Amino acid sequence: HDGYHIGDEVKMEEAVRALLGELEGQVAAPAAPAVPAAPAAPSPQPPTPAPQPCTPDEGCGEGTGTYCGSEGVCVPCDDALHCGPDCGVCTSPTPVCVNGACAECPADNYCPTGKWCDSGTCVPCTQDDPEHCGATCEKCWGTAPACVEGHCRCAGDSCGPFQICDAGKCALCNVPARCGEACQPCPAGHPFCRFDALGCVQCLADSHCGPGMKCQDDACIPDCKAEGCFGLPAVPGNDCSNAPVVGRVPAGRGVRLPGNTATGQSSGSPGRSETVCKADGLEQVVSVYLAAGDTLSVLLTPMDSWFDATLQVRSGRGCLEGEVVQLLSCSSASGDGSPESLDVSAKADGWITVVVDGAEAGREAHGVGFYLLDLVLTCAHDGCCCL
């Protein structure tokens, strides 16, 4: 066309390229993920300055607090011949260099008797300073922690807990007259004081407890170990030579056993009197071990109205061969269908056997029957000597 030239085409292409470049610059590129900052590096320690070389003639400069040492380098002025910023000489009465200054002493042993070194100065010991007490500057500690009128002793509350000041010395509160943290007398129920002063207790040794008792963990407990502690039969036994055991522990809680004398045997009643203990029927038995001081309460309740029951307590384990059996107690006077009861107190350790019998012989109506047997053991000692 008229007026169109190649040069105009070139100029147009350059303008387009420029416009595209501006547009690309206006479009933001995707943001790069954040990179956590690296931990800061520890600050470098300043290097130790190298010793400054010197000569005796040149020295190290005034006011620097250093002088030219024997090895040809500057060293601090911290001795009696070179002390402080001006490296002066220390003379009496301040003949030593302490922390860059001439002083009277660096430690207590530089001071005369009766004085101690306080920040480079010898000062008199006082009558009330426990660190420097009296004419000899004694350090008070242990049983004499306070300084009183120039002497180490205790005073007021200087002894601390579990101690008391007694005649100028701290004493541990481990005696009955003064015991425990508050150093108070022990009460009647806990009359002994622990050796470590931790308090009043019931006992410290077996001899502090009564007969049949022992001291354990500062308390008096029964010193006993009984037989027959456990066991509980379903029903009484039929054979007096093999009486089942009712354990002391269950008996202490109370035991009820059902029975029927019709299945039992007859062994008679040792040492009985017909007027006191009628026992000619069939019997059932259980054995219990009693410790001295125990009491066994037994209640026999017939379940049949015609059953004239007899309740006996014998020594030993029923009727073992060779065993001497004694009748300890008997109850048989209540009549048909009526309960019988006994309380047996033991004077010594040993076995007893509870016997349920009939007043009449054989299997006649009045001589046998169903019943309930209740046993309650009251032990003389806690745990019934079974713990």
C-alpha positions in Angstrom: 0.0 0.0 0.0 1.0 3.6 -0.4 2.9 4.9 2.6 3.9 1.4 4.0 7.6 0.6 4.5 9.6 -2.3 5.8 11.0 -0.1 8.5 7.5 0.6 9.8 7.0 -3.3 10.2 10.2 -3.5 12.2 9.1 -0.7 14.5 5.7 -2.4 15.1 7.3 -5.7 16.0 9.5 -4.0 18.6 6.5 -2.2 20.1 4.6 -5.5 20.5 7.6 -7.2 22.2 7.8 -4.3 24.6 4.1 -4.5 25.4 4.3 -8.2 26.1 7.3 -7.7 28.3 5.3 -5.2 30.4 2.4 -7.6 30.8 4.6 -10.5 31.9 6.1 -8.2 34.6 2.6 -7.5 36.0 1.8 -11.2 36.6 3.3 -12.3 39.9 5.2 -15.5 40.0 4.2 -18.2 42.5 5.6 -17.5 46.0 8.5 -19.8 46.9 8.0 -21.9 50.1 9.4 -20.3 53.2 12.7 -21.6 54.3 13.2 -21.6 58.1 16.0 -19.4 59.2 19.1 -21.2 60.2 20.0 -21.0 63.9 22.2 -18.1 64.7 25.8 -19.1 65.0 27.3 -18.6 68.5 29.1 -15.4 68.9 32.8 -16.0 68.5 34.8 -15.6 71.6 37.5 -12.9 71.4 40.9 -14.4 71.1 43.1 -14.4 74.1 45.5 -11.5 73.6 49.0 -12.5 73.1 51.4 -11.5 75.8 52.9 -8.1 75.1 56.6 -8.2 74.7 58.6 -5.7 76.7 62.1 -4.8 78.0 63.0 -3.6 81.5 64.0 -0.2 80.1 60.8 0.4 78.1 58.4 -1.2 80.6 54.7 -1.7 79.9 53.4 1.8 80.2 52.1 3.8 83.2 48.7 3.1 84.5 48.3 -0.2 82.7 48.4 -2.3 85.9 51.2 -4.5 84.3 54.9 -4.6 84.5 57.7 -6.2 82.5 58.3 -9.7 83.9 61.4 -11.9 83.9 60.3 -13.6 80.7 60.2 -10.4 78.7 56.4 -10.0 78.6 53.9 -7.7 80.5 52.3 -9.4 83.5 49.6 -8.1 85.9 50.6 -6.2 89.0 49.1 -8.5 91.6 52.0 -9.3 94.0 53.4 -7.3 96.9 56.3 -5.8 94.8 54.0 -4.8 92.0 50.4 -4.1 93.1 47.5 -2.2 91.6 47.2 0.2 88.6 50.5 1.9 89.4 52.3 -1.3 90.3 53.4 0.0 93.7 55.2 -1.8 96.4 53.1 -3.0 99.4 54.7 -2.2 102.8 53.6 -2.4 106.4 50.9 -2.2 107.7 49.4 -3.4 104.3 52.2 -5.8 103.1 50.2 -8.0 100.7 48.4 -7.4 97.4 44.7 -8.4 97.5 42.5 -7.9 94.4 44.8 -5.2 93.0 45.3 -3.3 96.2 47.7 -3.3 99.1 46.0 -4.9 102.1 46.6 -6.1 105.7 45.8 -9.8 105.0 44.6 -12.2 102.4 43.3 -14.8 104.9 42.7 -15.3 108.7 46.1 -16.8 109.4 47.8 -13.5 108.5 46.0 -11.8 111.4 47.1 -11.9 115.1 45.2 -14.0 117.7 41.8 -12.5 118.4 41.3 -11.1 114.9 40.2 -12.4 111.5 40.6 -11.2 107.9 37.6 -9.3 106.6 38.1 -8.2 103.0 41.8 -7.6 103.4 41.6 -6.0 106.9 42.2 -7.7 110.3 39.3 -7.1 112.5 38.6 -8.2 116.1 36.5 -11.3 116.8 33.4 -10.5 118.7 31.4 -12.0 121.6 28.4 -12.9 119.4 29.7 -13.9 116.0 29.4 -17.8 115.6 31.9 -17.7 112.7 34.6 -15.8 114.8 33.7 -16.2 118.4 35.6 -14.9 121.4 39.2 -14.3 122.1 40.3 -17.3 119.9 38.0 -16.6 117.0 36.5 -20.0 117.3 34.0 -21.3 114.7 30.8 -22.5 116.5 29.1 -25.6 115.1 27.6 -29.0 115.9 26.1 -29.2 119.4 27.3 -25.6 120.2 26.2 -23.5 117.2 25.8 -20.1 118.8 28.3 -17.6 120.2 27.2 -16.4 123.6 29.4 -14.0 125.5 32.4 -15.1 123.6 31.9 -18.8 124.0 30.4 -21.4 121.7 27.2 -22.9 123.1 23.5 -23.2 122.2 20.9 -20.6 122.8 17.2 -20.2 122.1 16.2 -22.1 118.9 19.7 -22.4 117.6 19.6 -26.2 117.8 16.9 -26.7 115.2 14.1 -29.3 115.0 14.3 -32.6 117.0 16.9 -31.0 119.3 16.8 -29.0 122.6 19.4 -26.8 124.2 20.4 -28.5 127.4 23.2 -27.1 129.6 24.7 -25.2 126.7 24.8 -28.1 124.3 22.2 -29.2 121.7 20.8 -32.6 122.6 18.7 -34.9 120.4 15.1 -35.2 121.6 15.1 -39.0 121.8 14.2 -39.7 125.4 10.7 -40.0 126.9 11.0 -36.7 128.8 11.6 -34.8 125.5 10.7 -36.5 122.3 10.1 -35.7 118.6 10.2 -32.5 116.6 8.6 -30.4 119.4 10.6 -32.1 122.2 7.5 -32.9 124.3 7.1 -35.6 126.9 5.7 -39.0 125.7 2.1 -39.8 126.7 1.1 -42.8 128.7 -0.1 -44.9 125.7 3.2 -44.3 123.9 5.7 -44.0 126.6 8.9 -44.7 124.6 10.8 -42.4 122.3 12.5 -43.6 119.1 16.3 -43.5 119.1 16.1 -41.3 115.9 13.8 -38.8 117.8 11.0 -39.2 115.2 8.4 -39.6 117.9 6.8 -41.4 120.8 5.9 -45.1 120.3 4.2 -47.9 122.1 7.4 -50.1 122.3 11.0 -50.4 121.3 11.6 -54.0 122.4 9.6 -57.1 123.2 10.3 -56.4 126.9 8.1 -53.3 126.7 5.1 -55.4 125.9 3.0 -57.6 128.1 2.9 -61.4 128.3 2.1 -63.0 125.0 2.9 -59.9 123.1 5.9 -58.7 121.0 7.1 -55.4 119.7 6.9 -55.0 115.9 7.1 -51.7 114.0 7.0 -49.8 117.3 3.7 -51.4 118.3 2.8 -54.3 120.6 1.1 -57.2 118.8 0.2 -60.7 119.8 3.2 -63.1 119.9 1.3 -66.2 119.0 0.8 -68.6 116.2 -2.2 -70.8 116.5 -3.0 -74.1 114.8 -6.3 -74.6 112.9 -6.5 -71.1 111.5 -8.5 -71.9 108.4 -11.0 -74.5 107.1 -14.7 -74.7 107.0 -16.6 -78.0 106.5 -20.0 -78.0 104.8 -21.5 -80.1 107.7 -20.2 -81.6 110.9 -18.5 -85.0 110.7 -19.9 -88.4 111.6 -16.7 -89.9 113.1 -15.3 -88.5 116.3 -11.9 -89.9 115.4 -11.8 -87.7 112.3 -13.6 -84.5 113.3 -13.5 -81.8 110.6 -11.9 -78.5 111.7 -13.7 -75.2 111.8 -11.0 -72.7 111.3 -10.3 -69.9 113.9 -10.6 -67.2 111.3 -14.0 -68.2 110.0 -15.2 -69.0 113.5 -14.1 -65.4 114.5 -16.7 -64.1 112.0 -19.3 -66.6 113.0 -20.2 -70.0 111.5 -23.5 -71.8 111.0 -23.5 -75.5 110.0 -26.5 -77.7 109.3 -26.5 -81.3 110.4 -28.5 -84.5 111.0 -27.4 -86.8 113.8 -29.2 -89.8 112.0 -26.0 -90.2 109.9 -23.7 -90.1 113.0 -22.1 -92.7 115.3 -22.2 -93.2 119.0 -19.2 -92.8 121.3 -20.9 -92.1 124.5 -19.9 -89.1 126.8 -16.6 -89.4 128.7 -17.0 -88.5 132.4 -20.7 -87.7 132.0 -23.3 -87.9 134.6 -26.8 -89.1 133.6 -28.3 -86.4 135.6 -26.1 -83.7 134.1 -25.4 -84.8 130.6 -27.7 -87.3 128.9 -25.9 -88.3 125.7 -26.8 -91.8 124.5 -27.8 -91.0 120.9 -25.9 -90.7 117.6 -23.5 -87.8 117.4 -21.8 -85.5 114.9 -18.6 -83.5 115.7 -16.4 -80.5 114.7 -13.0 -79.5 116.2 -11.8 -76.0 117.0 -8.3 -74.8 118.2 -8.5 -72.4 121.1 -5.7 -70.2 122.4 -5.4 -69.2 126.0 -7.9 -66.5 126.7 -10.3 -67.3 123.8 -14.0 -67.9 124.3 -16.1 -70.1 122.0 -19.9 -69.6 122.1 -21.9 -72.5 120.7 -25.7 -72.6 120.0 -27.4 -75.9 119.0 -30.9 -75.4 117.6 -33.0 -78.5 116.8 -35.0 -78.3 113.6 -37.3 -81.2 114.5 -39.7 -80.6 117.4 -39.2 -84.1 118.8 -35.4 -84.0 118.8 -34.1 -83.9 122.4 -30.6 -82.7 121.7 -27.5 -82.7 123.8 -24.5 -80.3 123.3 -21.1 -81.3 124.6 -17.6 -79.8 124.5 -14.7 -82.2 124.9 -11.0 -81.7 125.1 -8.8 -82.9 122.2 -9.6 -83.8 118.7 -12.7 -85.9 119.2 -11.8 -89.5 120.2 -8.3 -90.0 118.7 -6.6 -93.2 119.6 -4.5 -92.8 122.7 -5.9 -89.3 123.5 -7.2 -88.6 126.9 -10.6 -87.0 126.4 -12.3 -85.0 129.0 -15.8 -83.6 129.1 -15.4 -79.9 129.5 -19.0 -78.8 129.4 -22.5 -80.1 128.6 -26.0 -78.8 128.0 -28.9 -81.2 127.8 -31.7 -80.1 130.1 -33.8 -78.0 127.7 -36.0 -80.8 126.4 -37.5 -81.8 123.1 -37.0 -79.3 120.2 -35.3 -76.7 122.5 -31.9 -75.0 121.9 -28.9 -75.8 123.9 -26.0 -73.4 124.3 -22.5 -73.3 125.9 -19.7 -70.8 126.4 -16.2 -72.3 126.7 -13.2 -70.2 127.9 -9.8 -71.6 127.2 -7.2 -71.4 130.0 -4.5 -72.9 127.8 -3.8 -73.5 124.1 -5.3 -76.6 122.7 -8.0 -78.4 120.6 -11.6 -78.9 121.7 -14.3 -80.9 120.0 -18.0 -79.8 119.8 -20.3 -82.8 119.9 -24.0 -82.7 118.9 -25.7 -85.8 120.5 -29.1 -87.1 121.4 -30.3 -87.6 124.9 -31.7 -91.1 124.0 -29.9 -94.1 122.6 -30.2 -95.5 119.1 -32.4 -94.0 116.4 -35.5 -93.6 118.4 -37.5 -90.5 117.6 -36.1 -88.4 120.4 -32.5 -89.4 119.9 -31.9 -88.1 116.3 -32.9 -85.1 114.2 -31.9 -82.2 112.0 -30.3 -79.1 113.6 -28.3 -75.9 113.1 -25.0 -75.4 114.9 -23.7 -71.8 115.4 -20.2 -71.2 116.6 -18.7 -67.8 117.4 -15.0 -67.5 118.5 -14.0 -64.4 120.5 -10.2 -64.4 120.3 -8.0 -63.0 123.0 -5.6 -61.4 120.4 -6.1 -59.4 117.3 -6.1 -61.6 114.2 -6.8 -64.7 116.3 -3.0 -65.4 116.2 -3.4 -66.3 112.5 -1.9 -63.3 110.8 
